[in-house]
Amino acid sequence: MSEKSPLLHYRLTSSTGTEPRDVSKHSRLKAGRGGRRDKKKTGPKLGVLLGVVMPTLLSMFSVVVFLRIGFVVGQAGLYQSIAMFLVAYFIITMTVLSVCAISTNGALDAGGAYYMISRALGPEFGGSIGIMFFFANVCGSALYILGLVEAILSSFGVPVANYTIDYTTGTMMSFATVFAVMFNGCTGIMAGSNMSGDLKNPSYSIPRGTLAAVLTTFITYNLLSLLAAWSCDRRLLQRDYSFLGDINIWPPLVTTGVYSSTVSAAMSNLIGASRILYALSKDNLFGGVLSVTRKTSRNGNPWASVLVSWLLVQVVLFAGKLNTIASVVTIFFLLVYAAVNLACLALEWASAPNFRPSFRCFTWHTCTLGILGCLVMMFFINAIYAFASIAFMLLLLMLIHYLGPISNWGYISQALIFHQVRKYLLLLDVRKDHVKFWRPQVLLMVANPRSRIGLMTFINDLKKSGLYVLGHVKLGLLGKKCNTCNQLLLLTGFHNEEKSVESTNKLLKLSCSVSPE
């Protein structure tokens, strides 16, 4: 049953206990190779350090540490560099708080941010943001590889005589363009969340590991900025991105750090992208388009998703320069972070009874600040790219909404509507009732709703937009094996007083089920 299916029509035409069709059959079957129901072998699960802290640190300590700290300080100066880091870490800290809240609210499957958003906001938001996050990781992996290429050319290539302000692209730098480059060193906060399917206890590991990694990188980046500003000439920082190798006691140490950090960050984004793509294919939101990426090895490794992600990384590498794609990568990640904060904000505002995270260091204020910070910096970096990314996300959202399969993940809109209806019902004051605005409240008891369509339609015509309660009682003893003892449907008034029972469309459905002793 979809969100907009007529409630009474569904109850009258469906059999008792029918389960809505899920978008994924993997929740009920453990599919082996070739579709067999074999139990897959799973590798050893990871803990806080190896599963969250190390992937996040390796992803955040990327090309920015060795090749762009000097660029940032040289272009923006020490004070504005520190201001950039404060803005960036304010945004990611608000996002991390939302991630921690969602990840500690029960079981967390593979897919990281995609799984969190899709199960909170529904398949439309989850699928569209999942695709955006996949592209962000693919572009991020290509960005780190381009940084490795720069390091190799700096070490073994021919030096360049006539430098421009940005000698790699020849464009004028500004606060926004430098921030876009710098922010790529802060986009690895989801590396641990992307490994959620490989963790022993995601609810325990993700909050502690991510917060530890964020604090470590924040201290390191600001310390490096201070040391670079105090020890190097500004012209050197502006014109030589590999300056650390020239001022270091042992230059090969910097070269080793550049190679290892860029390769590890690129691999982290590549693996993260493949896990997101695999989760999207399992949920079957795009039909057979992603079916090829569902193939796994004997140990459950999604090798097909890794291969597809790697091919897309090669396509992005044609951009040629790191700073060229930095703005696109940053905007993609900011949009994903805004969606994570929105998911946490919606769950908090809806007061959903199943949203009881053990991590409580967040409020709706932190979620709102995270959303606003992401949106402001998106348009500040590049308004055209920001509009284009949002339009692309909305296009994906509509495609999934109208063409995607039906899911039974639940709809956050229903929780928000119920919360608002309850709030406004409590505002009704019986002392202010007046005959001019009186509406009849009708309770109709029927033995078999399927044989009383005419009677229900007649009472519906009499109620004049009042509350219409249809009671269907099944007689029997509580000790007997019965699926349902009673069912109540609270139906709203028809819009435009339509006379078709099938057009009645939901306010609330209550059903009381008794399990056998």
C-alpha positions as CSV (number, residue, x, y, z in Angstrom):
1,M,0.0,0.0,0.0
2,S,1.4,3.4,-1.0
3,E,1.1,6.5,1.1
4,K,-1.8,7.8,-1.0
5,S,-3.8,4.6,-1.4
6,P,-7.5,5.0,-0.2
7,L,-7.5,3.6,3.3
8,L,-11.1,2.1,3.3
9,H,-10.6,0.6,-0.2
10,Y,-7.4,-1.1,0.9
11,R,-9.0,-2.6,4.0
12,L,-12.1,-3.8,2.1
13,T,-10.3,-5.4,-0.8
14,S,-7.2,-6.8,0.9
15,S,-7.1,-10.0,2.9
16,T,-6.3,-10.0,6.6
17,G,-2.6,-10.1,7.4
18,T,-1.4,-9.2,4.0
19,E,2.0,-7.7,4.1
20,P,2.8,-4.8,1.8
21,R,5.3,-5.6,-0.9
22,D,8.8,-4.5,0.1
23,V,11.2,-2.9,-2.3
24,S,13.8,-5.4,-1.4
25,K,13.6,-9.1,-1.1
26,H,16.9,-9.2,0.8
27,S,15.1,-8.6,4.1
28,R,13.5,-12.0,4.0
29,L,15.9,-14.0,1.9
30,K,19.6,-14.5,2.2
31,A,20.4,-14.7,-1.5
32,G,23.5,-16.5,-2.4
33,R,25.3,-16.5,-5.7
34,G,23.0,-17.1,-8.6
35,G,19.9,-16.3,-6.5
36,R,20.2,-19.4,-4.3
37,R,19.2,-19.1,-0.6
38,D,22.6,-19.9,0.7
39,K,23.9,-18.3,3.8
40,K,26.8,-16.0,2.9
41,K,30.1,-16.1,4.7
42,T,30.8,-12.8,6.3
43,G,34.2,-11.5,7.2
44,P,35.3,-10.4,10.7
45,K,33.5,-7.3,12.0
46,L,35.5,-4.2,12.9
47,G,35.6,-2.2,16.1
48,V,35.8,1.6,16.8
49,L,39.5,2.1,16.0
50,L,39.9,0.1,12.7
51,G,36.3,0.5,11.6
52,V,35.6,4.2,12.2
53,V,38.6,6.2,13.5
54,M,41.2,5.0,11.0
55,P,38.9,5.2,7.9
56,T,37.7,8.7,8.9
57,L,41.2,10.0,9.7
58,L,42.7,8.6,6.5
59,S,39.8,10.1,4.5
60,M,40.1,13.5,6.2
61,F,43.9,13.6,6.2
62,S,44.1,13.6,2.5
63,V,45.8,15.8,-0.1
64,V,44.9,18.9,1.9
65,V,47.4,18.2,4.6
66,F,50.5,18.1,2.3
67,L,49.5,20.0,-0.8
68,R,46.8,22.5,0.2
69,I,47.6,23.8,3.7
70,G,50.1,26.1,2.2
71,F,47.7,27.1,-0.6
72,V,45.0,28.0,1.9
73,V,47.3,30.0,4.2
74,G,49.1,31.7,1.3
75,Q,45.9,32.8,-0.4
76,A,43.7,33.7,2.6
77,G,46.2,34.5,5.3
78,L,46.4,33.0,8.8
79,Y,43.3,34.7,10.2
80,Q,41.0,33.8,7.3
81,S,42.4,30.3,7.2
82,I,41.5,29.7,10.8
83,A,38.1,31.3,10.1
84,M,37.6,28.8,7.2
85,F,38.4,25.9,9.4
86,L,36.0,27.1,12.1
87,V,33.2,27.4,9.6
88,A,33.9,24.0,8.1
89,Y,34.2,22.3,11.4
90,F,31.1,24.0,12.7
91,I,29.1,22.5,9.7
92,I,30.6,19.0,10.1
93,T,30.2,19.0,13.9
94,M,26.5,19.8,13.6
95,T,26.3,17.0,11.0
96,V,28.2,14.6,13.1
97,L,25.8,15.2,16.0
98,S,22.9,14.3,13.7
99,V,24.8,11.2,12.4
100,C,25.5,10.1,16.0
101,A,21.8,10.5,17.0
102,I,20.5,8.5,14.0
103,S,23.2,5.8,14.3
104,T,22.4,5.2,18.0
105,N,18.7,4.7,17.3
106,G,18.7,1.0,16.7
107,A,20.2,-1.2,14.1
108,L,22.1,0.3,11.2
109,D,22.7,-1.6,8.0
110,A,25.1,-1.1,5.1
111,G,24.9,2.1,3.2
112,G,25.9,4.7,5.8
113,A,24.3,8.1,5.1
114,Y,22.0,6.7,2.5
115,Y,20.6,4.1,4.9
116,M,20.0,6.8,7.6
117,I,18.3,9.2,5.2
118,S,16.2,6.6,3.3
119,R,14.8,5.0,6.5
120,A,14.1,8.4,8.1
121,L,12.7,10.4,5.1
122,G,11.5,7.6,2.8
123,P,12.8,6.1,-0.4
124,E,12.4,9.3,-2.5
125,F,14.8,11.4,-0.4
126,G,17.0,8.5,0.4
127,G,17.4,7.4,-3.2
128,S,18.1,10.9,-4.6
129,I,20.5,11.8,-1.8
130,G,22.1,8.3,-2.1
131,I,22.9,9.0,-5.8
132,M,24.3,12.4,-4.9
133,F,26.4,10.9,-2.1
134,F,27.6,8.2,-4.5
135,F,28.7,10.9,-7.0
136,A,30.3,12.9,-4.2
137,N,32.5,9.9,-3.2
138,V,33.4,9.2,-6.8
139,C,34.4,12.8,-7.4
140,G,36.2,12.8,-4.1
141,S,38.2,9.7,-5.0
142,A,39.2,11.3,-8.3
143,L,40.2,14.5,-6.5
144,Y,42.6,12.7,-4.3
145,I,44.1,10.8,-7.2
146,L,44.7,14.2,-9.0
147,G,46.4,15.3,-5.8
148,L,48.7,12.3,-6.1
149,V,49.4,13.2,-9.7
150,E,50.4,16.7,-8.7
151,A,52.7,15.3,-6.1
152,I,54.4,12.9,-8.6
153,L,54.8,15.7,-11.1
154,S,56.3,18.0,-8.4
155,S,58.8,15.3,-7.4
156,F,59.8,13.9,-10.9
157,G,58.3,16.3,-13.5
158,V,59.7,19.4,-15.0
159,P,59.3,22.5,-12.8
160,V,57.0,25.3,-14.0
161,A,59.1,29.3,-14.7
162,N,55.8,32.0,-14.8
163,Y,53.4,31.3,-11.8
164,T,49.9,32.7,-11.7
165,I,47.8,33.2,-8.5
166,D,46.7,29.6,-9.0
167,Y,49.3,28.1,-11.2
168,T,47.3,24.9,-11.8
169,T,44.2,26.5,-13.3
170,G,45.1,30.1,-14.0
171,T,42.1,31.5,-12.2
172,M,41.7,34.2,-9.7
173,M,41.3,32.8,-6.2
174,S,38.8,34.1,-3.6
175,F,37.5,33.1,-0.2
176,A,34.9,30.9,-1.7
177,T,37.2,29.1,-4.1
178,V,39.9,28.6,-1.4
179,F,37.2,27.4,1.0
180,A,36.0,24.9,-1.6
181,V,39.5,23.4,-1.9
182,M,40.0,23.4,1.9
183,F,36.7,21.8,2.7
184,N,37.6,18.7,0.9
185,G,39.9,17.9,3.8
186,C,36.8,17.8,6.0
187,T,34.5,15.7,3.9
188,G,35.6,12.3,5.3
189,I,33.4,12.3,8.3
190,M,31.1,9.7,6.7
191,A,33.9,7.2,6.1
192,G,33.1,5.3,9.3
193,S,29.4,5.5,8.7
194,N,29.9,4.0,5.2
195,M,31.4,1.0,6.8
196,S,28.4,0.4,9.0
197,G,27.7,-3.0,7.5
198,D,31.2,-4.1,8.5
199,L,31.1,-3.0,12.1
200,K,30.5,-5.1,15.2
201,N,28.4,-2.5,16.9
202,P,27.7,0.5,14.7
203,S,25.6,2.3,17.3
204,Y,28.6,2.2,19.7
205,S,31.5,2.7,17.2
206,I,30.2,5.4,14.9
207,P,29.6,8.2,17.4
208,R,32.9,7.7,19.4
209,G,35.1,7.0,16.4
210,T,33.7,9.9,14.3
211,L,33.9,12.5,17.1
212,A,37.5,11.4,17.9
213,A,38.6,11.7,14.3
214,V,36.9,15.1,13.8
215,L,38.7,16.5,16.9
216,T,42.1,15.1,15.8
217,T,41.9,16.5,12.3
218,F,40.7,19.9,13.6
219,I,43.7,20.3,15.9
220,T,46.1,19.0,13.3
221,Y,44.8,21.4,10.5
222,N,44.9,24.5,12.7
223,L,48.4,23.6,14.1
224,L,49.7,23.1,10.6
225,S,48.2,26.4,9.5
226,L,49.9,28.2,12.4
227,L,53.3,26.6,11.7
228,A,53.1,27.3,8.0
229,A,52.2,31.0,8.6
230,W,55.0,31.4,11.1
231,S,57.8,29.7,9.2
232,C,57.2,30.3,5.5
233,D,57.1,33.3,3.2
234,R,53.6,34.0,1.7
235,R,54.9,34.0,-1.9
236,L,56.3,30.5,-1.3
237,L,52.9,29.3,-0.1
238,Q,51.1,30.8,-3.0
239,R,53.4,29.5,-5.7
240,D,54.6,26.1,-4.5
241,Y,52.0,23.6,-3.2
242,S,54.6,21.1,-2.4
243,F,56.6,23.5,-0.1
244,L,56.6,21.0,2.8
245,G,59.1,18.8,1.0
246,D,61.5,21.8,0.7
247,I,61.4,22.9,4.3
248,N,61.2,19.4,5.9
249,I,64.3,17.9,7.7
250,W,63.9,14.8,5.5
251,P,62.0,15.5,2.3
252,P,61.3,11.8,1.4
253,L,59.1,11.7,4.6
254,V,56.7,14.3,3.1
255,T,56.7,12.5,-0.3
256,T,55.8,9.2,1.5
257,G,53.0,11.0,3.5
258,V,51.6,12.5,0.3
259,Y,51.5,9.2,-1.6
260,S,50.0,7.3,1.3
261,S,47.4,9.9,2.4
262,T,46.1,10.5,-1.2
263,V,45.9,6.8,-2.0
264,S,44.2,5.9,1.3
265,A,41.7,8.8,0.9
266,A,41.0,7.8,-2.7
267,M,40.4,4.2,-1.7
268,S,38.2,5.2,1.3
269,N,36.0,7.3,-1.0
270,L,36.0,4.5,-3.6
271,I,34.9,1.9,-1.1
272,G,32.3,4.3,0.4
273,A,30.9,4.9,-3.0
274,S,30.7,1.2,-3.8
275,R,28.9,0.5,-0.5
276,I,26.3,3.2,-1.2
277,L,25.8,1.9,-4.8
278,Y,25.4,-1.7,-3.4
279,A,22.8,-0.5,-0.9
280,L,20.9,1.3,-3.6
281,S,20.9,-1.8,-5.8
282,K,19.6,-4.0,-2.9
283,D,16.7,-1.6,-2.2
284,N,15.8,-1.8,-5.9
285,L,14.8,1.8,-6.1
286,F,15.9,2.2,-9.7
287,G,14.5,-1.1,-11.0
288,G,16.9,-3.2,-13.1
289,V,19.3,-0.3,-13.8
290,L,21.5,-1.1,-10.9
291,S,21.0,-4.9,-10.9
292,V,24.5,-5.6,-12.2
293,T,26.0,-4.0,-9.1
294,R,24.2,-6.4,-6.8
295,K,26.7,-9.2,-7.5
296,T,29.0,-10.1,-4.6
297,S,31.9,-12.5,-3.9
298,R,31.6,-15.6,-1.6
299,N,32.6,-13.4,1.4
300,G,29.9,-10.8,0.6
301,N,32.2,-8.2,-1.0
302,P,30.3,-6.2,-3.6
303,W,33.0,-6.4,-6.3
304,A,30.6,-5.3,-9.1
305,S,29.8,-2.0,-7.3
306,V,33.5,-1.4,-6.7
307,L,34.2,-2.0,-10.4
308,V,31.5,0.4,-11.5
309,S,32.6,3.1,-9.0
310,W,36.2,2.7,-10.2
311,L,35.1,3.2,-13.9
312,L,33.3,6.4,-13.0
313,V,36.4,7.7,-11.1
314,Q,38.3,7.3,-14.3
315,V,35.8,9.4,-16.1
316,V,36.0,12.2,-13.5
317,L,39.8,12.1,-13.8
318,F,39.5,13.7,-17.2
319,A,38.9,17.0,-15.4
320,G,42.6,17.1,-15.1
321,K,43.1,19.5,-12.2
322,L,42.3,19.2,-8.5
323,N,41.1,22.7,-8.0
324,T,38.8,22.3,-11.0
325,I,36.5,19.8,-9.4
326,A,37.0,20.9,-5.8
327,S,33.9,23.1,-5.9
328,V,31.7,20.4,-7.3
329,V,32.8,17.9,-4.7
330,T,32.3,20.3,-1.8
331,I,28.8,21.2,-2.9
332,F,27.8,17.6,-3.3
333,F,29.0,16.8,0.2
334,L,27.4,19.9,1.7
335,L,24.1,18.8,0.1
336,V,24.4,15.3,1.6
337,Y,25.2,16.8,5.1
338,A,22.2,19.1,4.9
339,A,20.0,16.0,4.1
340,V,21.4,14.1,7.1
341,N,20.6,17.1,9.4
342,L,17.1,17.3,7.8
343,A,16.5,13.6,8.5
344,C,17.5,14.0,12.2
345,L,15.4,17.2,12.4
346,A,12.3,15.5,11.0
347,L,12.6,12.6,13.4
348,E,13.0,15.0,16.3
349,W,10.1,17.3,15.3
350,A,7.8,14.3,14.6
351,S,8.3,13.0,18.2
352,A,8.3,9.5,16.7
353,P,8.1,6.9,19.5
354,N,10.8,4.8,17.7
355,F,13.3,7.6,17.7
356,R,15.0,7.2,21.0
357,P,18.8,7.5,20.4
358,S,21.2,6.8,23.2
359,F,23.3,9.8,22.0
360,R,21.5,12.8,23.4
361,C,24.1,15.6,22.7
362,F,21.9,17.1,20.0
363,T,18.7,19.2,19.6
364,W,16.6,20.5,16.8
365,H,18.7,23.7,17.1
366,T,21.9,21.9,16.1
367,C,20.1,20.2,13.2
368,T,18.8,23.5,12.0
369,L,22.2,25.2,12.3
370,G,23.7,22.4,10.3
371,I,21.2,22.7,7.5
372,L,21.5,26.5,7.3
373,G,25.3,26.3,7.4
374,C,25.4,23.8,4.5
375,L,23.0,25.8,2.3
376,V,24.7,29.1,2.9
377,M,28.2,27.8,2.1
378,M,26.8,25.9,-1.0
379,F,25.5,29.1,-2.6
380,F,28.5,31.1,-1.3
381,I,31.0,28.8,-3.1
382,N,29.1,28.7,-6.4
383,A,25.4,29.6,-6.8
384,I,25.1,28.0,-10.2
385,Y,26.5,24.6,-9.1
386,A,24.3,24.8,-6.0
387,F,21.1,25.4,-8.0
388,A,22.1,22.7,-10.4
389,S,22.8,20.1,-7.7
390,I,19.5,20.8,-5.9
391,A,17.6,20.6,-9.2
392,F,19.3,17.3,-10.0
393,M,18.3,16.0,-6.5
394,L,14.7,17.1,-7.0
395,L,14.6,15.4,-10.4
396,L,15.8,12.1,-8.9
397,L,13.3,12.5,-6.1
398,M,10.4,12.8,-8.5
399,L,11.5,9.9,-10.6
400,I,11.7,7.6,-7.6
401,H,8.4,8.9,-6.3
402,Y,6.5,8.3,-9.5
403,L,8.4,5.4,-11.0
404,G,10.0,3.6,-8.1
405,P,8.6,0.5,-6.3
406,I,6.4,0.6,-3.2
407,S,8.3,0.4,0.1
408,N,7.2,-0.4,3.6
409,W,9.9,1.7,5.4
410,G,7.3,4.1,6.7
411,Y,6.7,7.7,5.8
412,I,8.0,10.5,8.0
413,S,5.2,12.7,6.5
414,Q,2.6,10.5,8.3
415,A,4.4,11.0,11.6
416,L,4.6,14.8,11.1
417,I,0.9,14.9,10.1
418,F,-0.2,12.9,13.1
419,H,1.9,15.1,15.4
420,Q,0.4,18.3,13.9
421,V,-3.2,16.9,14.0
422,R,-2.8,15.9,17.7
423,K,-1.4,19.3,18.5
424,Y,-4.3,21.2,16.9
425,L,-6.9,18.8,18.4
426,L,-5.6,19.7,21.8
427,L,-6.2,23.4,21.0
428,L,-9.9,22.8,20.5
429,D,-11.9,24.6,23.2
430,V,-15.4,23.3,23.9
431,R,-16.4,26.6,25.5
432,K,-16.1,28.2,22.0
433,D,-18.4,25.7,20.2
434,H,-21.2,27.4,18.3
435,V,-24.2,26.0,16.4
436,K,-23.1,27.7,13.2
437,F,-20.0,25.5,13.1
438,W,-21.5,22.3,14.4
439,R,-20.7,19.1,12.6
440,P,-22.2,15.7,13.2
441,Q,-20.0,13.0,14.6
442,V,-21.2,9.6,13.4
443,L,-20.3,6.1,14.7
444,L,-21.6,3.4,12.4
445,M,-21.4,-0.2,13.6
446,V,-21.5,-2.8,10.8
447,A,-21.2,-6.6,10.8
448,N,-19.5,-6.8,7.4
449,P,-18.2,-3.7,5.7
450,R,-17.9,-5.4,2.4
451,S,-21.6,-5.9,2.2
452,R,-22.6,-2.5,3.6
453,I,-21.2,-0.2,0.9
454,G,-24.5,1.5,0.3
455,L,-25.2,2.2,4.0
456,M,-21.7,3.6,4.5
457,T,-22.1,5.8,1.5
458,F,-25.5,7.1,2.8
459,I,-24.1,7.9,6.3
460,N,-21.1,9.6,4.6
461,D,-23.5,11.9,2.8
462,L,-25.2,12.9,6.0
463,K,-22.1,13.7,8.0
464,K,-21.2,17.0,6.2
465,S,-17.5,16.9,6.8
466,G,-17.8,15.6,10.3
467,L,-15.9,12.9,11.9
468,Y,-17.0,9.5,10.6
469,V,-16.1,6.5,12.7
470,L,-16.7,3.1,11.1
471,G,-16.7,0.2,13.6
472,H,-16.2,-3.4,12.6
473,V,-16.4,-5.9,15.5
474,K,-15.5,-9.5,15.3
475,L,-17.0,-11.6,18.1
476,G,-14.9,-14.3,19.8
477,L,-12.9,-15.2,22.8
478,L,-9.5,-13.7,23.5
479,G,-8.0,-17.1,24.1
480,K,-8.8,-18.3,20.6
481,K,-6.4,-17.9,17.7
482,C,-7.7,-14.9,15.9
483,N,-5.7,-12.5,13.8
484,T,-7.8,-9.4,14.6
485,C,-10.3,-8.8,17.4
486,N,-11.5,-5.4,16.3
487,Q,-10.7,-2.9,13.7
488,L,-11.5,0.8,13.7
489,L,-11.2,3.2,10.9
490,L,-11.3,6.9,11.5
491,L,-12.1,8.5,8.2
492,T,-12.1,12.2,7.3
493,G,-14.8,13.9,5.4
494,F,-14.8,13.7,1.7
495,H,-13.3,16.7,-0.2
496,N,-16.1,18.2,-2.4
497,E,-18.4,15.7,-0.8
498,E,-17.6,12.9,-3.2
499,K,-19.9,9.9,-3.1
500,S,-17.4,7.2,-3.8
501,V,-16.2,5.2,-0.8
502,E,-13.0,4.4,-2.6
503,S,-12.1,8.1,-2.5
504,T,-12.0,8.3,1.3
505,N,-8.4,9.0,2.1
506,K,-7.1,8.5,5.6
507,L,-6.9,10.2,8.9
508,L,-6.0,7.4,11.2
509,K,-6.2,3.6,11.2
510,L,-6.3,1.7,14.5
511,S,-6.1,-2.0,14.6
512,C,-5.8,-4.3,17.7
513,S,-4.2,-7.6,17.1
514,V,-4.2,-10.5,19.6
515,S,-1.5,-13.1,19.4
516,P,-2.2,-16.7,20.4
517,E,-1.1,-17.7,23.9
